Amino acid sequence: MVDSWTEVAERCIEELEPKYAGSKNGFAMWGEYSSMMLGAAKWIRDQPLHVLVTSLAKEEQDDNGSTDYWPSVKGGSVSKALPGIFDFVFAGVRITGGDKSAPQVERFVVTEEVRGWHGKARDPRRRLRAVERCSDVTELLERVAMSDEDFDKHLKATKAAQAAVAAATAAKEK
């Protein structure tokens, strides 16, 4: 696990700043930074194991005034290139409601491009919804990896649970 890509970016800058101190070509440092960051991401991606990489998110206004959310790293081109390197990019979104004495927190994972969040799931069977109510991303990855038979069982169990909740809610309202 790499926690967080934001920290990796800061470390790269710390490494490069002394090398380019006093340089008249400021673009050279940013070119090397971009190569380091994208090369490191590809190296991590290509490891023979599953790797989880986290990052803070930063807001950016596009030309149409819409808000986009990207990994919070220095350099706009690096920030926008990082999600393309990985097979799964999950954007964690937390919504807090209620009042201070009884806050209510809901967690969602965005698996596609939705309202400026740049999620992505290379899920050939399309088992993930664009937005999943979820606190544990491993559940999503397990769903993608399920056999067709196990996924059918999962769907039936999920529908049965939803029906039970609806029935219980209806009974309470009577």
Solvent accessible surface area in square Angstrom, and as a share of the most:
residue,aa,sasa,rsa
1,M,146,0.65
2,V,32,0.18
3,D,106,0.55
4,S,18,0.12
5,W,5,0.02
6,T,23,0.14
7,E,76,0.34
8,V,39,0.23
9,A,1,0.00
10,E,68,0.30
11,R,147,0.54
12,C,14,0.09
13,I,13,0.06
14,E,103,0.46
15,E,120,0.54
16,L,4,0.02
17,E,89,0.40
18,P,98,0.61
19,K,133,0.56
20,Y,44,0.17
21,A,80,0.62
22,G,82,0.79
23,S,52,0.34
24,K,207,0.88
25,N,83,0.42
26,G,49,0.47
27,F,178,0.74
28,A,36,0.28
29,M,22,0.10
30,W,103,0.36
31,G,40,0.39
32,E,52,0.23
33,Y,2,0.01
34,S,29,0.18
35,S,78,0.50
36,M,65,0.29
37,M,0,0.00
38,L,41,0.20
39,G,38,0.36
40,A,34,0.26
41,A,0,0.00
42,K,92,0.39
43,W,168,0.59
44,I,19,0.09
45,R,98,0.36
46,D,93,0.48
47,Q,52,0.23
48,P,129,0.81
49,L,116,0.58
50,H,186,0.83
51,V,50,0.29
52,L,91,0.45
53,V,39,0.22
54,T,42,0.24
55,S,46,0.30
56,L,118,0.58
57,A,58,0.45
58,K,59,0.25
59,E,120,0.54
60,E,56,0.25
61,Q,112,0.50
62,D,52,0.27
63,D,156,0.81
64,N,137,0.70
65,G,53,0.51
66,S,61,0.39
67,T,39,0.23
68,D,25,0.13
69,Y,48,0.18
70,W,35,0.12
71,P,25,0.16
72,S,25,0.16
73,V,10,0.06
74,K,92,0.39
75,G,32,0.31
76,G,35,0.34
77,S,86,0.55
78,V,2,0.01
79,S,1,0.01
80,K,85,0.36
81,A,38,0.30
82,L,6,0.03
83,P,15,0.09
84,G,48,0.46
85,I,15,0.08
86,F,33,0.14
87,D,67,0.35
88,F,64,0.27
89,V,31,0.18
90,F,48,0.20
91,A,14,0.11
92,G,60,0.58
93,V,33,0.19
94,R,162,0.59
95,I,92,0.47
96,T,79,0.46
97,G,33,0.32
98,G,62,0.60
99,D,87,0.45
100,K,200,0.85
101,S,104,0.67
102,A,61,0.47
103,P,79,0.50
104,Q,124,0.55
105,V,68,0.39
106,E,72,0.32
107,R,120,0.44
108,F,36,0.15
109,V,8,0.04
110,V,6,0.03
111,T,1,0.01
112,E,56,0.25
113,E,125,0.56
114,V,37,0.21
115,R,220,0.80
116,G,17,0.17
117,W,51,0.18
118,H,27,0.12
119,G,5,0.05
120,K,47,0.20
121,A,19,0.15
122,R,129,0.47
123,D,8,0.04
124,P,121,0.76
125,R,123,0.45
126,R,160,0.58
127,R,18,0.07
128,L,14,0.07
129,R,144,0.53
130,A,34,0.27
131,V,60,0.35
132,E,2,0.01
133,R,162,0.59
134,C,13,0.08
135,S,95,0.61
136,D,60,0.31
137,V,44,0.25
138,T,72,0.42
139,E,94,0.42
140,L,2,0.01
141,L,72,0.36
142,E,106,0.47
143,R,30,0.11
144,V,24,0.14
145,A,84,0.65
146,M,49,0.22
147,S,58,0.37
148,D,88,0.46
149,E,114,0.51
150,D,67,0.35
151,F,28,0.12
152,D,76,0.39
153,K,115,0.49
154,H,59,0.26
155,L,68,0.34
156,K,146,0.62
157,A,64,0.50
158,T,48,0.28
159,K,132,0.56
160,A,63,0.49
161,A,57,0.44
162,Q,113,0.50
163,A,62,0.48
164,A,62,0.48
165,V,100,0.57
166,A,62,0.48
167,A,63,0.49
168,A,58,0.45
169,T,66,0.38
170,A,49,0.38
171,A,67,0.52
172,K,175,0.74
173,E,139,0.62
174,K,205,0.87
